[in-house]
Amino acid sequence: MEAARLIEATRHALAQARTVQDIVVEAWQAQALAEAVGSHLAVQGPFEARAAARGLSEAGCRASGGLCRTASRAGGLRAAQLTEVRDAWTVLTRLAELLGEVGIALVGVACACEEDAVYWQCIEGIDAADETTDRIGGLLRRLALRERGGAA
């Protein structure tokens, strides 16, 4: 499945999430998607952006480590369906927007929760979304330099 469609599916699932567990699952789904997009671009993206794409993949991987257990109960990893990235700029921009939405949702959960474990899981997710968004920004800068014909 094309990356933009997976991002929209994750955005929709996050918007529909009503429970704390559902919001946390969608946060980790977004991180797994960042890992998959980064991995895809590290192999098939523009040469000048491959190192930055590997960094994105690594950031998503570190953040989504605990997802596998939760995702198996929620129907599996959506990111496993990734087959192509048609427009890297659009995909990365939408992914950054999704991660911003994830951060906002997690802040809401962290502020409202009464369990320490859930609170710290949300804080970890917020940090992960922030780091991954920073990696996307770096990758977008590399792509912009490439388009302008400059060295990255």
Legacy VTK file of the C-alpha trace (Angstrom):
# vtk DataFile Version 3.0
C-alpha trace
ASCII
DATASET POLYDATA
POINTS 152 float
0.000 0.000 0.000
1.227 3.500 -0.764
2.613 5.459 2.211
0.197 8.388 1.925
-2.769 6.003 2.199
-1.271 4.368 5.289
-0.718 7.769 6.875
-4.339 8.716 6.226
-5.529 5.378 7.630
-3.488 5.995 10.776
-4.734 9.577 11.049
-8.310 8.319 10.766
-7.716 5.585 13.362
-6.191 8.142 15.750
-9.194 10.448 15.296
-11.529 7.520 16.024
-9.568 6.328 19.067
-11.680 6.717 22.187
-9.779 4.825 24.857
-6.358 5.474 26.320
-5.156 2.132 24.979
-6.411 2.928 21.463
-4.637 6.307 21.448
-1.388 4.731 22.651
-1.646 1.999 20.013
-2.128 4.586 17.266
0.843 6.570 18.553
3.035 3.504 18.175
1.447 2.707 14.793
2.584 6.163 13.630
6.121 5.479 14.862
6.192 2.122 13.081
5.059 3.895 9.933
7.907 6.408 10.312
10.320 3.490 10.612
8.910 1.859 7.468
8.968 5.072 5.416
12.527 5.782 6.549
13.640 2.256 5.662
11.984 2.494 2.258
13.627 5.836 1.462
16.999 4.634 2.781
16.952 1.936 0.103
14.986 3.486 -2.744
15.116 7.232 -2.080
17.501 9.784 -3.550
21.124 8.977 -2.772
21.698 12.337 -1.048
18.889 11.665 1.414
19.581 8.028 2.263
21.612 8.663 5.422
18.905 10.983 6.784
16.282 8.378 5.854
18.204 5.759 7.846
18.127 8.163 10.798
14.353 8.437 10.455
14.036 4.675 10.343
16.201 4.291 13.446
14.183 6.907 15.360
10.926 5.167 14.444
12.380 1.781 15.369
13.540 2.905 18.808
10.144 4.408 19.508
8.028 1.561 18.193
9.857 -1.206 20.031
7.021 -1.880 22.474
4.387 -1.767 19.769
4.587 -5.365 18.606
2.835 -6.745 21.683
0.086 -4.133 21.561
-0.311 -4.185 17.786
-0.837 -7.911 17.668
-3.962 -7.379 19.760
-5.044 -4.478 17.564
-4.884 -6.252 14.205
-1.171 -5.961 13.389
1.183 -3.282 12.211
-0.283 -1.088 9.519
3.252 -0.170 8.437
3.874 -3.768 7.341
1.600 -3.028 4.373
3.937 -0.332 2.973
4.886 -1.064 -0.620
5.770 2.331 -2.072
6.420 6.013 -1.460
5.255 7.874 -4.545
5.994 11.448 -3.455
8.558 11.588 -0.663
7.989 15.282 0.086
4.224 14.868 0.505
4.572 11.658 2.493
7.121 13.160 4.867
5.077 16.322 5.339
1.934 14.315 6.115
3.862 12.018 8.406
5.170 15.021 10.368
1.609 16.334 10.645
0.420 12.936 11.889
3.169 12.841 14.508
2.114 16.307 15.654
-1.432 15.015 16.084
-0.064 12.009 17.972
1.813 14.307 20.337
-1.307 16.361 21.027
-3.383 13.241 21.665
-0.755 11.859 24.036
-0.547 15.132 25.965
-4.310 14.918 26.480
-4.046 11.361 27.753
-1.056 12.157 29.998
-2.876 15.098 31.574
-6.014 13.078 32.250
-4.585 9.732 33.332
-4.222 8.641 36.911
-1.860 5.719 36.374
1.876 6.380 36.541
2.690 3.676 33.997
0.314 5.153 31.419
1.578 8.661 32.130
5.189 7.649 31.505
4.232 5.683 28.403
2.616 8.859 27.061
5.684 10.956 27.914
7.858 8.408 26.109
5.520 8.570 23.107
5.594 12.373 23.067
9.402 12.360 23.131
9.483 9.755 20.371
7.087 11.724 18.167
9.193 14.851 18.694
12.460 13.108 17.822
10.943 11.473 14.770
9.493 14.793 13.602
12.964 16.348 13.937
14.378 13.553 11.757
11.679 14.212 9.161
12.639 17.894 9.167
16.257 16.975 8.453
15.211 14.678 5.648
12.998 17.358 4.124
15.925 19.802 4.220
18.079 17.262 2.365
15.392 16.826 -0.265
15.031 20.599 -0.641
18.792 21.005 -1.096
18.751 18.251 -3.687
15.961 19.990 -5.612
17.914 23.246 -5.615
21.027 21.409 -6.794
23.037 22.108 -3.634
25.133 19.690 -1.690
23.536 18.188 1.390
LINES 1 153
152 0 1 2 3 4 5 6 7 8 9 10 11 12 13 14 15 16 17 18 19 20 21 22 23 24 25 26 27 28 29 30 31 32 33 34 35 36 37 38 39 40 41 42 43 44 45 46 47 48 49 50 51 52 53 54 55 56 57 58 59 60 61 62 63 64 65 66 67 68 69 70 71 72 73 74 75 76 77 78 79 80 81 82 83 84 85 86 87 88 89 90 91 92 93 94 95 96 97 98 99 100 101 102 103 104 105 106 107 108 109 110 111 112 113 114 115 116 117 118 119 120 121 122 123 124 125 126 127 128 129 130 131 132 133 134 135 136 137 138 139 140 141 142 143 144 145 146 147 148 149 150 151
